[in-house]
Amino acid sequence: MWRNWAGNQAMSPAQVMHPRGTDEIAAAVKEAASGGRRVKAIGSGHSFTGIGLTDGVLLQLDRHAELIKVDQESKQVTVAAGMPLSTLNATLIENGLGLTNMGDIDVQTVSGAISTGTHGTGRASGSIAHQVAGLELALADGSVVNCSRQERPELFEMARVGLGALGVITAVTFQAEPMFALTADERPMPLDDVLDGFEELVAGNEHFEFYWFPHTRVALTKRNNRSTELAPLSRRRAWVDDELLSNKVFEATCRAGALMPRIIPGINKVAARALSARTYTDVAPHVFTSPRKVRFCEMEYAVPRADLPAVFRELTTLPESMGERISFPVECRVAPADDIPLSTASGRDSAYIAVHVFRGTRFDRYFDAVEKLMGTVAGRPHWGKLHNLDAAVLRERYPRFDDFLAVRRELDPEGVFRNAYLDRVLGPV
């Protein structure tokens, strides 16, 4: 029995394999297909949806995680698909390089992160998939192909956020840049001030995001901008803020709230009043990412950026109007429009709203209400986070949805890579 990080998805595949190298992956796919079995590759299991589940052959890529090539002249780095983002970041730093943007969690594998459209926050810098310069894939017939903007560009544009539906990604080439530092400015603000000045806050910072504490009118804002001199947090301050308070104390309050939901509003108000400002400068990955040890379930929607203030104000009324008690902050980030057909930012500047609940807590009513609200502005769900939409609805929200399906039919006509989740969000092959 395999379970994901959050514990809300499980599977018992017919066979589990740990291939090492592209040839072993391709051979495993070909053998499974010839035997009429379906195939899925899995990484760290950090998706909350069933996107990686299978009853056939499961390829765990933990032994396929090495550095393949660093090209200092082009600043391109090629790694095996099973490499975790944390290892990628460390490898880039060792070579004096870095990615332009990152999400706030780095435990995912590179292939899982790009396949689900994982992103950070950026005024002009897009998702992790948007920083991909080339891909190597094992297709359903066991062949191996490479694609980029120059080589098989029609496949490249689809496969960057491919949901695991087009093939098994075996290697990823990232377009990096020289290593840089970020100054993090974190401070609480009244939520109404954040929403009133949202466009100015986004325009005035390279990376802006905020967290709203339900049952309060307070938000924690985070502004990250490039810098030339390092001034990291002391080891003690980093431990107190990021390990003790953000993980150990927060988990204790979540557990208490799960046992006695009526105390959650009071806990959140105390936490909001206790927020303090801090400023530090460190190499970019140490600013972009944070340790997340408290387990949760999550839903996230991308909405048109201009709609964010109005939608978020409506969201803040949901917990009280429904009688729900929500302990986890609601996160808001941004991304520029990109050209990836199934990217949640495809063709439009976007803002992301992510809602969470402590693992083991009922979330159906709350998430359903959030999803209904996001639908009023044609919101697009994160592919790796919980949602209930199907192909009929998603086709209306992605202009190039049918183009993606055409490539899928061409590459996997027998549905070797399909599973229940893909059948729902893409339709059957």
BELDA-V339359 format. One record per residue. N is the residue number from 1. D_LAST is the distance of its C-alpha to the last C-alpha in whole Angstrom. Layout:
n->{N/N}
d_last->{D_LAST/D_LAST}
This chain:
n->{1/2/3/4/5/6/7/8/9/10/11/12/13/14/15/16/17/18/19/20/21/22/23/24/25/26/27/28/29/30/31/32/33/34/35/36/37/38/39/40/41/42/43/44/45/46/47/48/49/50/51/52/53/54/55/56/57/58/59/60/61/62/63/64/65/66/67/68/69/70/71/72/73/74/75/76/77/78/79/80/81/82/83/84/85/86/87/88/89/90/91/92/93/94/95/96/97/98/99/100/101/102/103/104/105/106/107/108/109/110/111/112/113/114/115/116/117/118/119/120/121/122/123/124/125/126/127/128/129/130/131/132/133/134/135/136/137/138/139/140/141/142/143/144/145/146/147/148/149/150/151/152/153/154/155/156/157/158/159/160/161/162/163/164/165/166/167/168/169/170/171/172/173/174/175/176/177/178/179/180/181/182/183/184/185/186/187/188/189/190/191/192/193/194/195/196/197/198/199/200/201/202/203/204/205/206/207/208/209/210/211/212/213/214/215/216/217/218/219/220/221/222/223/224/225/226/227/228/229/230/231/232/233/234/235/236/237/238/239/240/241/242/243/244/245/246/247/248/249/250/251/252/253/254/255/256/257/258/259/260/261/262/263/264/265/266/267/268/269/270/271/272/273/274/275/276/277/278/279/280/281/282/283/284/285/286/287/288/289/290/291/292/293/294/295/296/297/298/299/300/301/302/303/304/305/306/307/308/309/310/311/312/313/314/315/316/317/318/319/320/321/322/323/324/325/326/327/328/329/330/331/332/333/334/335/336/337/338/339/340/341/342/343/344/345/346/347/348/349/350/351/352/353/354/355/356/357/358/359/360/361/362/363/364/365/366/367/368/369/370/371/372/373/374/375/376/377/378/379/380/381/382/383/384/385/386/387/388/389/390/391/392/393/394/395/396/397/398/399/400/401/402/403/404/405/406/407/408/409/410/411/412/413/414/415/416/417/418/419/420/421/422/423/424/425/426/427/428/429}
d_last->{27/26/26/26/29/29/29/26/23/24/22/23/21/22/23/24/25/27/26/29/28/25/26/26/22/21/23/21/18/18/20/18/15/17/18/15/15/13/14/15/18/21/24/27/25/26/23/23/20/18/16/17/17/16/17/17/19/20/21/24/25/29/30/29/30/33/34/34/36/38/39/42/42/39/38/35/34/31/30/28/25/27/30/30/31/35/35/34/37/39/38/39/42/43/43/44/41/38/35/36/34/33/32/34/33/33/31/28/27/26/22/22/24/22/19/19/22/25/28/32/34/35/37/36/34/30/28/27/24/27/29/27/28/26/23/23/19/18/15/13/15/18/20/21/21/23/23/25/26/28/26/22/22/19/17/20/20/16/17/20/18/14/14/13/10/11/14/17/19/23/25/26/29/30/33/36/39/43/43/44/46/45/47/46/48/47/49/49/49/49/45/47/48/45/43/46/46/42/42/45/44/41/42/45/43/41/39/40/38/40/40/41/42/42/45/47/47/47/44/44/44/43/44/43/45/46/49/51/53/52/53/51/51/54/52/54/53/49/49/51/48/45/46/48/48/44/43/46/47/44/43/46/46/42/43/46/44/42/45/47/44/47/49/46/47/50/49/47/50/52/49/49/53/53/50/52/52/51/51/50/49/47/45/41/39/42/42/38/37/39/39/37/38/38/34/32/29/28/26/27/26/26/29/30/33/36/35/35/39/38/35/37/40/38/36/40/41/38/39/43/42/39/42/40/41/39/41/38/39/36/35/35/34/33/31/31/29/27/24/21/18/17/21/22/25/23/26/28/31/30/32/30/31/31/32/32/34/36/34/34/35/33/31/29/32/33/29/28/31/30/27/28/31/28/26/29/29/25/25/22/21/22/18/20/23/23/21/20/18/14/12/14/17/16/15/19/20/18/19/17/14/12/14/12/8/10/11/8/6/10/10/8/6/7/6/9/10/8/10/12/13/9/8/11/11/8/7/4/0}
